[in-house]
Amino acid sequence: MTTFTGNRGLQLEEPLIFEQDTPGLSGVDWEEPEPAGDRLGGLARDGAIGLPGFSEPEAIRHYTRLSQKNYGIDSGFYPLGSCTMKHNPRLNEKLARLTGIGDLHPLQPLSTVQGALELIDACAEWLKTLTGMPAVAMSMAAGAQGELCGMMAIRAALEDRGDPRRLVLIPESAHGTNPATAAICGYEVDTIPADGRGRVDLARFKERLGPDVAAIMLTNPNTCGLFENDILDIAELVHQAGAFFYCDGANFNAIVGRVRPGDLGIDCMHINLHKTFSTPHGGGGPGSGPVVLSEPLAPFAPLPYVVSDGDGFRLVEHEGDADGKPIGRLKAFHGQMGMFVRALAYMMSHGSDGLRQVAEDAVLNANYLLACLGDTLSPSFAGPCMHEVLFDDGFLEDTGVTTLDFAKALIDEGFHPMTMYFPLVVHGALLMEPTETESKATLDSFIAAVKGLAERARAGDAEYFTDAPRLTPRRRLDETRAARKPVLRWRPDGADD
Ligand SMILES: Cc1ncc(COP(=O)(O)O)c(C=O)c1O
């Protein structure tokens, strides 16, 4: 057995639990089991099963040390652009675990879950108010599933009017889930390039728009961190062409409380609750991606959904009971209760003015990064930006350092790297999203670290970067090293060339 003294959580290596065991030691004093050999016959085990032997404190220390090696939003600044890693207020966590909420079962009788249904309904009302949309489907388990729901509703609406179409237009800056969703719904995808301002190229968009277009899937603010200035014109053109306007609302956190997507002419938008309403990303299980729908799409909302009448709240679960023409059921039950509780707690504790402030602070923080790093790095587009700021690898030109190397060196400075190589509209993208909860002091220390590294890269110290990270339990994965070596090709005679 290996014994440790002191806090090994701070040290780099943590042996596997199997490398630390004391055979026979156990944290639990089990009663001797009744012999079961007669009943098991030939299946009876005749040797030890090889579980590691540990006392309870040693087992706890092992797992605690492992947990300390994780970098998370609770341990440091996490400027991952597009993915929005934002603080999960503990108040929300506490409420989600309350007895009567944390232990709900989806098959409980309706009379015992009236409060829960009321809560889902209240959350839905907030989302409708904030987006200015008449309907919302709550059950989807992630943004990507919300996209699927929205595009299925669009498809159903087009088929219902006897006008099935084949094409979906998607800007090149879109998240990969957009084209994937359109393709899964049976559509061909046509990519619209970005113009020099990082927005949809309106001229190219007009060229592609025609009677075969079912929808545009546009992200606003887009993944370059920019507001699509032509969005009203785009909406009008889309509707004139008889198509629908799907908005990827992943970046709603930049405009919540300031702009209502319904006022922009949007027909359908998913909301990643983790990005805008601070639920944990994934939440220890599936997340939540409610979809708001315009009047023409509302009848196609999926089952089940919550309705209230004089007798309280109930669920519409079957097509025959629905008012419209539901696209069916996309999830076993009615959504992620824990996420609704957290999101509603966030909305209610902030209030509508507080949510507006959230968006303003998120935008302010991103613009602070742009203002302070604009001279050091290479901003991809002219500012101001929205909630995230995009740089490309121009500042690394001729240094021998890549975006990946730069990001790895940032880990040694104690920061989680920004999003790299996305969006694809620029070369070697570095996309930073500070979120609204970061203090000026945190942003300043990040800025100082980035500036220091940029200076080092330009001073010709490329090896420092290609060797990074040095201070992590594991260094780079082999794939990055392999990418630097000449490619070896296998030949049948056994020799490599
Ligand atoms: C712009 C955009 N669209 C869609 C998604 C997909 O959302 P989810 O990860 O919740 O499925 C993301 C996720 O980060 C995103 O950034």
The ligand as an ORCA input file, in Angstrom:
! r2SCAN-3c Opt
* xyz 0 1
  C     -25.038     28.579    -30.804
  C     -25.387     27.247    -30.188
  N     -26.413     26.541    -30.682
  C     -26.768     25.354    -30.165
  C     -26.086     24.787    -29.119
  C     -26.498     23.432    -28.615
  O     -26.984     23.483    -27.308
  P     -26.904     22.245    -26.291
  O     -25.452     22.056    -25.963
  O     -27.710     22.671    -25.097
  O     -27.487     21.057    -27.000
  C     -24.998     25.484    -28.563
  C     -24.248     24.901    -27.433
  O     -23.323     25.389    -26.900
  C     -24.636     26.741    -29.116
  O     -23.587     27.437    -28.644
*
